[in-house]
Amino acid sequence: MNPPYINDEFNLKGTTLRVGTDCSGLDSPIVALEMLNVNVEHIWSCDSDCDVKKQILSKFKPQHYYDDMASRDVSKLPPIDMYIAGIPCQSWSGLNTKRKGFNVKEGTLFFEALKVIKSLRPKFFILENVTGMLTHNKGQSYKLIQSHLESLNNYNIHYKVLNTVDYGTPQNRNRIYIIGIRDCNKLLNILKVPTLPIKNFLNTRLPPQRDKCLIPRRQKCLEFAKEHYDINEADDWIVTIGASFTFTRARLNVCPCITAFASYYYITSQERFITIDELLILQGFPESYKLVTKNKSKCYRQVGNAMSVNVLYHLFYALLENY
């Protein structure tokens, strides 16, 4: 069954794209393009995580795989039409109190992505990251990124903050998408679509596990959330129950932003933690998409680091239909 955000009128059959992806996690861009019936020539993928590598090579058949953006020879990369990079967020995320921006390798990977764009000059490129990139170093880091991108010849650059919940899947996930289109000055209009309540994305047949989930310290976090957010447990609240009150968050009918620690997202109406399969669906993946690894902590990390397929689906359609 197709995810509910799929629009039957969206069909890019006949479109062929040579695609390269860097740090896109579970290769969400390839999933989204295939849902649009694009004929994808999957030229390369790159990720330093060996478990992500196994996932990508199992699910997809890129012509090349690179383990490290920084160690490859950019001049030898094959030509592509579209380039997508989800630069690691650790150095930019507001959840990281010691975020170091360009002062660590993860932050400098932006410049590796820039090398790809300058060398291959794809028709389209998309760079995705957390919105903390906008505020790091009082906005100076982002100004530097803008200046580099806007110096690219013949590219029209669009800066969009897009939330997963606005594109058919109930997850509150704001991300910045920097979109470059070569030789085109049109505006890019990505239309929002309605989102169904979260119960439509949950497996309501699973048994409750309240006693197993709510050990004493998590019970205290739930009680804190109930008071702070005025929660009725019979409703579909998702509460992030961590080790302390500091990281406790709650949303009604919407999942809080999925992170690597989503194993402790408690569904009050179901009296259990959210499952990996449900998280994948909330990230826009079809029900048929399964993870190769059986290690749960690695699964949660992979889903938390993935791009939202539903956002890419609508972004790609706006991009490819009009340009």
C-alpha positions as CSV (number, residue, x, y, z in Angstrom):
1,M,0.0,0.0,0.0
2,N,1.3,3.5,-0.9
3,P,1.8,6.0,1.9
4,P,-1.2,8.4,2.3
5,Y,0.7,11.4,1.0
6,I,1.1,9.9,-2.5
7,N,-0.7,12.0,-5.1
8,D,-2.0,9.8,-8.0
9,E,-1.6,12.9,-10.3
10,F,2.1,13.0,-9.6
11,N,3.8,11.0,-12.3
12,L,7.1,11.8,-13.8
13,K,7.3,8.6,-15.8
14,G,9.6,9.3,-18.8
15,T,12.0,11.4,-16.7
16,T,15.5,10.0,-16.4
17,L,18.0,11.3,-13.9
18,R,21.5,10.4,-13.0
19,V,21.6,10.8,-9.3
20,G,24.4,11.0,-6.7
21,T,23.8,11.0,-2.9
22,D,26.0,11.8,0.0
23,C,25.1,11.2,3.7
24,S,21.5,10.7,2.8
25,G,21.1,8.0,5.5
26,L,18.7,5.3,4.1
27,D,18.9,6.8,0.6
28,S,15.5,8.5,1.1
29,P,16.0,10.5,-2.2
30,I,16.1,7.4,-4.3
31,V,12.9,6.1,-2.6
32,A,11.1,9.4,-3.2
33,L,12.2,9.6,-6.9
34,E,11.1,6.0,-7.5
35,M,7.7,6.8,-6.0
36,L,7.4,9.5,-8.7
37,N,8.2,6.9,-11.3
38,V,11.4,8.6,-12.2
39,N,13.8,6.4,-14.1
40,V,16.8,6.7,-11.7
41,E,20.3,6.0,-12.8
42,H,21.8,5.6,-9.3
43,I,25.3,6.7,-10.0
44,W,26.7,6.8,-6.4
45,S,26.0,6.8,-2.7
46,C,28.3,7.7,0.1
47,D,28.1,7.2,3.9
48,S,30.8,6.4,6.4
49,D,28.5,4.3,8.6
50,C,29.1,0.6,7.8
51,D,25.6,-0.4,8.7
52,V,24.1,2.3,6.4
53,K,26.4,1.0,3.7
54,K,25.0,-2.5,4.2
55,Q,21.4,-1.1,4.0
56,I,22.0,0.9,0.8
57,L,23.8,-1.9,-1.0
58,S,21.1,-4.3,0.1
59,K,18.2,-2.1,-1.0
60,F,19.7,-0.3,-4.0
61,K,22.3,-0.9,-6.6
62,P,24.4,2.2,-6.9
63,Q,27.1,2.0,-9.6
64,H,29.7,3.3,-7.1
65,Y,29.8,3.5,-3.3
66,Y,32.2,5.8,-1.4
67,D,32.9,5.4,2.3
68,D,34.1,9.0,2.9
69,M,33.3,12.2,1.1
70,A,36.6,13.8,2.1
71,S,39.0,11.1,0.8
72,R,37.7,10.6,-2.7
73,D,39.0,12.4,-5.8
74,V,36.1,14.7,-6.9
75,S,37.6,15.1,-10.4
76,K,37.0,11.4,-11.0
77,L,33.3,11.4,-9.9
78,P,30.9,10.3,-12.7
79,P,28.6,13.0,-14.2
80,I,25.2,13.4,-12.6
81,D,22.0,15.4,-13.2
82,M,20.9,15.7,-9.5
83,Y,23.0,15.8,-6.3
84,I,21.5,15.4,-2.8
85,A,23.6,15.7,0.4
86,G,22.3,15.4,4.0
87,I,25.4,16.8,5.7
88,P,25.8,15.4,9.3
89,C,24.0,17.6,11.8
90,Q,26.1,17.0,14.9
91,S,28.1,20.2,14.6
92,W,24.9,22.3,14.0
93,S,22.2,20.8,16.1
94,G,20.8,22.8,18.9
95,L,20.6,19.6,21.0
96,N,24.4,19.6,21.0
97,T,25.5,22.1,23.6
98,K,29.1,21.9,22.2
99,R,28.3,22.2,18.5
100,K,31.4,23.2,16.8
101,G,30.3,24.1,13.3
102,F,33.1,24.1,10.8
103,N,35.7,23.2,13.5
104,V,35.0,19.5,13.2
105,K,35.1,17.2,10.2
106,E,31.3,16.8,10.1
107,G,30.9,20.6,9.7
108,T,33.6,20.8,7.0
109,L,31.7,18.3,4.8
110,F,29.7,21.2,3.5
111,F,32.9,22.2,1.6
112,E,33.2,18.7,0.2
113,A,29.6,18.9,-1.1
114,L,30.5,22.3,-2.6
115,K,33.4,20.7,-4.4
116,V,31.0,18.2,-6.0
117,I,28.7,21.0,-7.2
118,K,31.6,23.1,-8.6
119,S,33.2,20.1,-10.4
120,L,30.1,18.3,-11.8
121,R,27.7,21.2,-12.1
122,P,24.5,19.1,-11.8
123,K,21.2,20.5,-13.1
124,F,19.8,20.3,-9.5
125,F,21.3,20.0,-6.1
126,I,19.7,19.8,-2.6
127,L,21.6,20.2,0.7
128,E,19.6,19.3,3.8
129,N,20.4,20.0,7.5
130,V,18.9,20.9,10.8
131,T,17.7,24.5,11.3
132,G,20.4,25.0,14.0
133,M,22.7,25.7,11.0
134,L,20.9,29.0,10.7
135,T,21.8,30.2,14.2
136,H,25.2,28.8,14.8
137,N,27.8,31.4,15.6
138,K,25.1,34.1,15.7
139,G,24.2,33.3,12.0
140,Q,27.8,33.9,10.7
141,S,28.3,30.3,9.7
142,Y,25.2,30.3,7.6
143,K,26.1,33.6,6.0
144,L,29.4,31.9,4.9
145,I,27.5,29.0,3.4
146,Q,25.2,31.4,1.5
147,S,28.1,33.4,0.2
148,H,29.8,30.3,-1.2
149,L,26.6,29.0,-2.8
150,E,25.6,32.3,-4.3
151,S,29.0,32.7,-5.9
152,L,28.2,29.6,-8.0
153,N,27.8,30.7,-11.7
154,N,24.3,30.3,-13.2
155,Y,22.6,28.7,-10.2
156,N,19.3,30.0,-8.8
157,I,19.5,29.2,-5.0
158,H,16.3,28.6,-2.9
159,Y,16.5,28.4,0.9
160,K,13.5,26.6,2.3
161,V,12.7,25.5,5.9
162,L,10.2,22.6,5.4
163,N,8.4,20.7,8.1
164,T,7.6,17.0,7.6
165,V,4.1,17.5,9.2
166,D,3.2,19.9,6.3
167,Y,3.7,17.2,3.7
168,G,1.3,14.4,4.6
169,T,3.1,12.7,7.5
170,P,2.5,13.7,11.2
171,Q,6.0,14.3,12.4
172,N,7.2,17.7,13.6
173,R,10.6,17.9,11.8
174,N,11.8,21.2,10.6
175,R,14.8,21.0,8.3
176,I,16.5,23.5,6.0
177,Y,16.7,22.5,2.3
178,I,19.1,24.5,0.2
179,I,18.0,23.9,-3.4
180,G,20.1,24.9,-6.5
181,I,18.7,24.9,-10.0
182,R,21.1,25.6,-12.9
183,D,20.2,28.0,-15.7
184,C,16.7,28.8,-14.4
185,N,15.3,31.9,-12.6
186,K,11.8,30.6,-11.8
187,L,10.4,30.6,-8.3
188,L,10.1,27.2,-6.6
189,N,6.7,26.6,-5.1
190,I,6.3,23.5,-3.0
191,L,2.7,23.2,-2.0
192,K,1.7,21.9,1.4
193,V,-0.7,19.0,1.8
194,P,-3.1,17.9,4.6
195,T,-1.8,15.4,7.2
196,L,-3.9,12.7,8.8
197,P,-3.9,12.2,12.6
198,I,-1.2,9.9,13.8
199,K,-3.5,7.0,14.6
200,N,-3.6,6.4,10.8
201,F,0.1,5.6,10.9
202,L,0.1,3.4,14.0
203,N,-0.3,-0.4,14.3
204,T,-3.3,-0.4,16.7
205,R,-3.2,-4.2,16.9
206,L,-0.1,-4.3,19.0
207,P,-0.6,-5.1,22.7
208,P,0.0,-2.5,25.4
209,Q,3.2,-2.7,27.4
210,R,2.7,0.0,30.1
211,D,4.4,-1.8,32.9
212,K,7.4,-2.7,30.8
213,C,7.8,0.8,29.4
214,L,7.1,2.9,32.5
215,I,9.8,2.0,34.9
216,P,9.8,4.4,37.8
217,R,12.0,7.2,36.3
218,R,10.0,7.1,33.0
219,Q,6.8,7.1,34.9
220,K,8.0,10.3,36.6
221,C,8.8,11.8,33.2
222,L,5.3,10.9,32.0
223,E,3.7,12.5,35.1
224,F,5.8,15.6,34.4
225,A,4.6,15.7,30.8
226,K,1.0,15.2,31.8
227,E,1.1,18.2,34.0
228,H,3.1,20.3,31.7
229,Y,1.1,19.6,28.5
230,D,-2.3,18.9,30.1
231,I,-2.3,15.4,28.7
232,N,-5.3,13.0,28.6
233,E,-3.7,9.6,28.2
234,A,-6.7,8.3,26.3
235,D,-5.8,10.7,23.4
236,D,-3.0,10.0,20.9
237,W,-0.1,11.8,22.6
238,I,3.5,10.9,21.8
239,V,5.7,11.7,24.8
240,T,9.5,11.5,24.6
241,I,10.4,9.8,27.9
242,G,14.1,10.1,28.4
243,A,16.4,10.0,31.4
244,S,15.3,13.4,32.8
245,F,12.6,16.0,32.6
246,T,14.9,18.2,30.5
247,F,14.4,16.2,27.4
248,T,10.7,15.3,27.9
249,R,8.5,16.6,25.0
250,A,5.0,15.8,24.0
251,R,2.8,16.2,20.9
252,L,-0.9,15.4,20.3
253,N,-1.7,13.7,17.1
254,V,1.9,14.4,15.9
255,C,5.1,12.7,16.5
256,P,7.9,14.9,17.9
257,C,11.0,15.1,15.7
258,I,12.4,11.6,15.3
259,T,15.9,11.3,16.5
260,A,18.4,8.5,17.2
261,F,16.7,8.2,20.7
262,A,13.2,7.6,19.4
263,S,13.1,4.2,21.1
264,Y,11.6,6.0,24.1
265,Y,8.7,7.7,22.3
266,Y,5.7,6.6,24.3
267,I,2.2,6.5,22.8
268,T,-0.3,7.2,25.6
269,S,-3.4,5.8,23.9
270,Q,-1.5,2.6,23.0
271,E,0.4,2.3,26.3
272,R,3.6,1.3,24.5
273,F,6.7,2.7,22.8
274,I,6.6,3.5,19.1
275,T,8.0,0.8,16.9
276,I,10.8,1.0,14.3
277,D,8.3,0.2,11.5
278,E,6.0,3.0,12.7
279,L,9.0,5.5,12.7
280,L,9.9,4.5,9.2
281,I,6.3,5.2,8.1
282,L,6.4,8.6,9.9
283,Q,9.6,9.4,7.9
284,G,7.6,8.8,4.8
285,F,8.9,5.3,3.9
286,P,6.5,2.8,2.4
287,E,5.5,-0.2,4.5
288,S,7.6,-2.5,2.3
289,Y,10.8,-0.7,3.3
290,K,12.6,-2.7,6.0
291,L,16.0,-2.3,7.7
292,V,18.6,-5.0,7.2
293,T,20.2,-4.7,10.6
294,K,18.5,-6.4,13.6
295,N,20.3,-4.3,16.1
296,K,17.6,-2.0,17.5
297,S,19.8,0.9,18.6
298,K,21.3,1.0,15.1
299,C,17.8,0.9,13.6
300,Y,16.7,3.9,15.6
301,R,19.9,5.8,14.7
302,Q,19.4,5.1,11.0
303,V,15.7,6.2,11.0
304,G,16.6,9.3,13.0
305,N,19.3,10.3,10.6
306,A,17.2,9.7,7.5
307,M,15.7,12.4,5.3
308,S,11.9,12.5,5.3
309,V,10.8,10.8,2.1
310,N,7.5,12.6,1.9
311,V,9.1,16.0,1.9
312,L,11.5,15.0,-0.8
313,Y,8.6,13.5,-2.8
314,H,6.8,16.9,-2.9
315,L,10.0,18.8,-3.3
316,F,11.2,16.7,-6.3
317,Y,7.8,16.9,-8.0
318,A,7.8,20.7,-7.7
319,L,11.4,20.8,-9.0
320,L,11.1,18.3,-11.9
321,E,7.5,19.2,-13.1
322,N,8.4,22.8,-13.7
323,Y,12.0,22.8,-14.6
